[in-house]
Amino acid sequence: MKAVTLKQIAEELNISVTTVSKALKDYPDVSKKTKGLVRELAKTLNYKPNAFAVNLRTKESKTIGLIIPVIVHHFFSSVIKGIVAQAEKKGYLVIILQSNESYELEKKQIDLLLSQRVDGILISLANGTANFSHLNEIIDQGKPLVMFDKIAKIVKCSKVIIDDRKAAYTATQHLIDIGCKRIAHFRGALLPQNSIDRFLGYKKALLDNNLPYDPSLVYICECGDMSFEEGKTNARQLLEDHKDVDGIFINTDLVAIGAMTEFNNQGVKIPDDISIVGFSNWFMSSVISPSLTTINQPGYQMGKTAFKLLLKEIKANKKNKSFIPKTITLDTGLVKRDSTK
């Protein structure tokens, strides 16, 4: 069946298209009787407004784009929930795209969202993103852009982050405080800013406590996906390379759980032989045995905050008001569990 038009409703009721349009928008110069007749017929015929025409008239689509590296991840699924919860309250539809940690795919997805005339874009960068021209294109087109979690510091847009260096410092300091002397670090890929900052926080904690920094104790996630298997592989390699390591700070809980699985398989006792601190406070962290000490990363709050910041800029643009980009830093905290002494 073809979509019902305003003209069809007007002809059925023998009134003008303008009157039908005004009645549906509740204009005061249309009588209550006419409004009632128009709305009843529109309901009966299952009339739906032409979204494209509405967008042209109002210069807004009521949709926003969201690009994240991976969907099947506790942290990002929490972020999505926070964004969608706020978007629904404000009548916005969220188009969710997954970059799969690919710079090339991320560029294509931004082009797609811009072609769909979304009102704004939220993004957490792919690990492979080192060139930011596609992000500046969003800004050049006058579209609001908010980055979260994995960001590019040099792109002039709003951002919602945590203090990754401070959080990593806290995690490493906890290992030092419980007596660890040889502390390894399973870090993320080389490019993402949060991976860099967590590494720097780890290194600074060692140096501030007069512990030597040994680059051979830092294991880089070569594949970039920070997976369970990556944790097992790194743990296996660590046991071959360094028998004396007594503590590990790991970039992500999923990798930490993979490492703990491998240690358990090889008879390494946690925390008696090795203490472990993860990052993100994934729900599995509290139910595995032993439970995982970790840094709480507020994903849901980050999603809510990112959308609110985007909406402020969308509203400012609609009123032709200037908007100064803001960076909001959310609090983190150490959650002590059984994987540390």
N, C-alpha and C positions, 0 to 999 in steps of 0.2 A: 504493500500500500504506500502511496505517495504521502509525504508529510502534509498535514493540514496547514493552510495559510490563513493569514488575517483576512485576506480577500474573500475566502470561502465563508468565514464566519460572518463577515459584513454582508455578503449577498444573502445568506440564510436569514439574517435578521432585518434585511433591508435598511441598513445604516451604512455610514461611511467607514472606510478602513481606518481613518484617523480616530473616529469615535471608538472603534474596537480597541485600538492601541491604547488610547487614553483610559478606557474602562479597565483594561488589564493592569494598567499602571496606577490605578486608583486616583486619577486626576479629579480634583474637586468640581470641575465644570461639567462633569457627566453625572446624570441622575443615578440614585441608588437602584432604581428599577432597571435601568439600562445596564448598569454594572452587573447586576444579578443575572440578567438574561445572557450577557456576554460570557460571564464566567461559567455559567451552567453549561452553555453550549460548548465552550472551549474544553470543559472537563469531559463532556459526552463524546466529543470528537477526538479526545486525547491530543489536544494541541500542545506542541512544544515550541518555545521561542527559538528562532534561528540564531544559534550561538554565534555564528560568524558575523551576522548583521549586528548583533548586540555588541560584539567586540569592536567592530568598526565605529559604532556610535559612541561607546563609552571609552574607547581607547584602552581597554583592559580585557584580559581573557579570563581572569579569576583562576588562572593556573600558574603553578610555579614548577620549575624543574629541580630535581635532586639527583646528583651524580655521586655515587659512592664506589669505593674500590670493590667491596664484596658485600653481598646481602646476608649470606649465611655466616654470620659472625655476631656474637653476643653484643659487642659494643655497638656495631652499626645497626643492628636490629633495634636496639634501645634508642638510638638516635632517630631512626625512622619513626618509631612510635611517638616520640616527643614532637617531631615535626608535624606528623599527620594529625595528632590530637589538637594542636594549635590551629593548623590549617582548616580543619573541619569547623572549628568554632567561628572562624572568620569567613567561611564560605569559599574556601580555596580548594582546588583539586591539585594533588601532587603527582607529577609524572616522575616515577622512580626509575633510574637507569643505573646499570652496573658496568663500571669501566674494566673490570677484571685486571686491575693494576696496569692497564695498557694506555700509554700516552696517545697513540694513534686512535684508539677507540674513544678515548675521552674527547679528543678534538672533534670527531664525527658527531658525538652525542651533543656537544655544545652547539654545533651547526644545526643539528636537528631541533633542539630546543628553541634556538633563535628563529628558525623558520616557522615554528609553531606559535611564535609571538607570545611566549610565556611572559608573565609580568616580572619575573626575577628568577635567579638561579642560586641554588645552594650546592656547594661542592666540597668534597674531601678528596684531595689529589691522589692520583695513581702513583705508585712507587717509581714508575718510569718517567714521570713528568719532570723535565729539566728546562724546557722552553715554555715560556708563559705568554706567548703572543696570542694564543687562543683565548686566554683569560682577559687580556687587555682589550680584545675585540668586543667582549661583552660590555665592558665599561665604555668603550668608544661608541657603542650603539645606544648608550644611555640606559642600559638595563642594570638594575640593582644586582650586585653579586656579593654573597657572603660565603667565606671559606670557613671550614671548621676542621678540627683535629689535624689533618695533614694539610699544611698551608704553604704558601710562598710569601715570605716576608716582604719581598720587593713589589708585590702587586698591591696597588693602592685601592683596597676595598675593605669592607668590614670583616672581622674575623672573630670566631669564638674558639678559644683554646683553653688548655690547662698549662701550668708551668711545668713542662716536661723535665727540665733540668732539676728543678726543686724536688719534684716527685721522685726522680731517679736517685737523687742525692739522699732523700729520706729512706728509700728502699735499701741502698748500699750502707748507709749509716746504721740501719737496724742490724744488718749482718755483722758489721764491725762491733756494735755494742754487745752482741751476744757472744763475741769472742772469735769470730772468723778472721783469719789472717791471709788466706789465699783465696781471693774472690774473683770468680770468672763472670763474664757477661755474655749472654746470648743476645745480640742486637739484631735490629732489622736490617733492611737493605741500606745501601750507602746514601741514597738520595733524599728520602723523606726527612723533612725538618724535625719531626718528632723523634725519629730514630737517631738523628744526630744529637739532639738535645738530651735524650736519655743516656746516650753514651757519654756525653760531656759531664752530665750530673754524676754518673758512676765514677768517672775518672777523677773528678774534683773531690769527691768524698774520700777516695783512697789517699790522694795527695794531702788533703787537709788533716788526715789522721796518721801521716808519716808512714803510709804503706806504699810500697813501690808499685808503679803502674807497669804491668807486663802485657804488651800487645798480643802475646801468644795466648793470653787468657780470654781474648775477645773473639767470639765466633760469629761471623757474619752470615745472615740468612741469604745465601746466594740466589735461591729461586725467587725470593721476594714475597712469598705468600704467607710466611709466618705460620706454618701448619703444624699439626700434631706430629707428622712424620719428620719434619725439620727438627723438632725437639728431641725425638728419639735419636736421629742421626748425630746431632751435636753432642748429646749426652754420651753416646757410644764413642765418639771421637775424643771427647774430654777424658774419658776413662783411660784411653790409650795414651794420651799426651801428658796428662797431669794427674798423678795419683794423689798429690798432696792438696788438691783444691778442697776447701771445706765450706765454701759458700758460693752461690750463684744468684745474680740478679738477671732475670729473664724478661725480655721486652714485652711479651704478651702471655697471658694465662694459658692459651691453647698450646703454645710452644712449651711452657713450663709443665703442663700436664703430660705432654709427650715425653719430656725429659724424665719426669718422675716415674713414668711407666717403664722406661728403659732401665733406670736405676733399680727399680723394684725387681725387674727381670734378672738383673745381674747381681742381686743380693746386696746392693748398697742401701744402707739404712738411712732413712730421712726422718728426723734431722740429725741423728747421732753421728753419721758419717759426713753428710752434706746437708746444709741448710739452704732452702730455696725461697726466693721472693719473686712473685710474678707481677703482672701489671694489667689492670682493667677491672678486676673483681667480677669475672664471669660467674654465672650461677653455679657452674660445675666446680668452681674453686672451693665451695663450702661443703660439697657432698662427696668428693673423692677422699681416699684414705692414703696417707694423712691429708687433712684439709690444707689448702694452700694459703700461706701468707701472701698478701698482694696489696697493690695500690688501687684504691677505689677511684675509678674514672667515671664521672657522672654523665653517661651517655644520654639518658632521657632528658636531663636538664640542659645538656648541650643542644639537643634538637629543638627543644622549646625556645631556648634563648636565640638560636640561629634564626628560627622563623620570625620571632618577634622583631629582631633587628632588621631582617629583610623587609618585613611589612612596614616598618617605620620609613624605610627608604622609598618603598613603593608609594606610600601616601605622600611623602615629601615631593616626589617627582610629579605626582598627579596634580599637586597644587603649585607646581613650578617653583618650589622652594629648594634652596641649596641644602645638601646633606653632607656632613663631614663624616667620613668613615670612622668607625669605632672598633677597638679591639677589647673584647671582654674575656677576662681570665677567670675560669671557674676553679673552685677549691678542690683539692684532692686530699686523701688521707691514707695512712697505713692501716690495713686490716690484719691484725695478728692472728695467726692460726697455728696449726700443728707442724707445718713444714719448716719452722724455725724454732730454735731452742727457747 
